[in-house]
Every structure is written in C-alpha cells, then in structure tokens.
C-alpha cells in the first residue's frame, strides 16, 4: 500500500510497501530538496562610512576606463570627484572630506526641504506673496505680489527686485523691473531663491541650517556637516537673506543618493517620493542660462528639445543636477544608478568650466559597462 506522511522538516514523503496478495512492490519517492539560499542584494546605502569597491567590474564599471579619469582630473585641477553606484564608492579623487563652499547647491537643498512641509500643508504652493505678506526694501507692486510660491520655486516670479548674493553676470542679465508678469517667464533669479528661504523659515518657524542638519544630515549619517557650516548673508538691498553653507563631497553624495532613491533612505521615507518626482521635472526652457530644463531649483536634462545639462557629455533624459558657481556639481542619473559629485576650491580662486566638467563626466559614463 502507499503511505503519505509529513516528516520532521514539514515535507511530504510517499512510501510504497510490499503487498503480499498482489506480489508487487514499489520504491519510495525521494525527499524534495531544500531550495538554494537566496542571494542577498548588495547594500544600496552606506553605513556610517562609505564602502569603497575594490573591483569596479563588480558594480558594472571598467577599471581600465576609470583609470583614464585621473590625467584629465589632474589637468583640470579639480578639488574632489566622487562616483557612487549601488550605494558604494566606485571612484574617488581629491579631498572628498573637505567642506567646500556650496554656492548655488544651496538652492536644491532648500527645494528638498520644502517637500515635507508642502505635503503636510504647512506651505501652500499656490499662496501668493500678498497672502504671505512678503515684501522688500523698494516695495513690491500689487502685480508682483501675485507671484506664488510655486512661481518662485520654478524661477518664474517676474519679481526683478535687487537681490543678495548675485554675481555681476546675474545682475547684467536680469530683465527690467516689471518686464514680465508672474508665472510667464523663466529667469534664474536670486530674489526668488532668497525669498523662498524667508518663506520657509516664516511658515515652518525653523532655521534652514538646523533643518538641513535635523532632517537630512542626521538620518543620512552625513559625516561632516554641522549647523555652524551655514552663514546667512544679509545686506541693505534686500530683506531676504542668502543661505550658503559648506559641505563635503562625501556628504553631498549622500544627499544625491537620497534623491536617486526618490527620497527613501534604507527603510525610511525621508522626503515624499511625489515631491522628488515633481521637483526634478522640467517646467521651463532654461537654455539661455544652462541649455537645459528647470524644475524646482534643480537643472533637468531635456533630450527631446536638445537641451543638455552639460556640454560634451551624453546623459539620459531623466538626469538632473544641482549646480554652483565654479564647478560645484551634484549629478543624479537614475537610469544608470549613478551619483556624481564634482567640487572645486573657490576659496583658492579655482574654477572649472561646464565644458570641461562635461568631458570629465563623459569618461565616467564611458567606463560604465
């Protein structure tokens, strides 16, 4: 007869016994083998310190092609270069732990901070400057006060009041006061970016640098950033302070990795996923300044209109970056699982053109297998 039973491992076994009346016999079936162990996926996030890949091929890069980066990097006198894939360091050069000036990288950080407060209703993107009682030294007109928070995030406010922390080139390119109505024209406008800092602090009751520390640096385990690395810039021409800070390439890469994973860090959603998607979508043709699209204080690649984030490098359509004067770049490439950080020591008077940064980045892209 045939007997079926469950053994002590919980597996079904079948046994055939000799049946005398029939004079027939059968063999017992074999036990179902244990499944092979599940191979764990490599970590997508660093711990307290970055893990450095010993063999680039393990994360899909060519070691020999990565070796071509160093001569170009040395030629350009960059201060730091860091390439992250699968949450690990594939390539690094220079002093990745030194805290260089952020310059306009600050704007993309503030954009990220807005996400949670827009989601919980603390900040309403459709609130106008009139609603928020935002004004300035020379006074804003009633038309200018109709600009919304969203207009400012997109650099489309139409408010061309003097602003702090503007370069001479920015001042010279600025349209005439009242030339464009709110929401109708894109211009890379420090008044918008600085006023957004005022609005953030006014509506949340929180300091920008303390919030970066509490809501980004701590959960992302940034190794170097401190609240004291920020220093507000004030002046007589405007009420709205600029908010630059110092940050290392190592810490900047953690912020980029957070964005790459749509606001998620390990098992925690630090920023709303929908905000990351919304803020890195292009709303404007920014080719007059950067030959790219522009989101909420992020530069966005737009291949369909031949806009490129950087010259001399071919990037996927969904790449986006934070950028600061002199060559401060945080580049996020979701389809390639890549975060690239480039820093220049502007304190020492160094600067690198976007054309040369593009050439450097193309070597990194070429090394991806």
Secondary structure, DSSP 4 states (H G I P E B T S, - for coil): -EEEEE-TTS-EEEEE--BTTTTB--PPPPPPPPPPPPPPPPPSS--SSPPBPS-GGGGTB-HHHHTTHHHHHHHHT-SEEEEEETTEEEEEEE-TTSEEE-TTHHHHHHHHHHHHHHHTTSS-TT-BHHHHT---TT---TTGGG-BHHHHHTT--------TT--HHHHHHPPPTTSS-TTS-----HHHHHHHHHHHHHHH---HHHHHIIIIITTTT-SS--GGGB--B--SS-SS-B--BEEEHHHHHHHHHHHHTTTEETTEE-S-HHHHHHHTS--EE-TTTTSSEE-SS-EE-BGGGTB-SSTT----TT-EEEEETTTEEEEEEGGGTEEEEEE--GGGT----HHHHHHHHHHHHHHB-
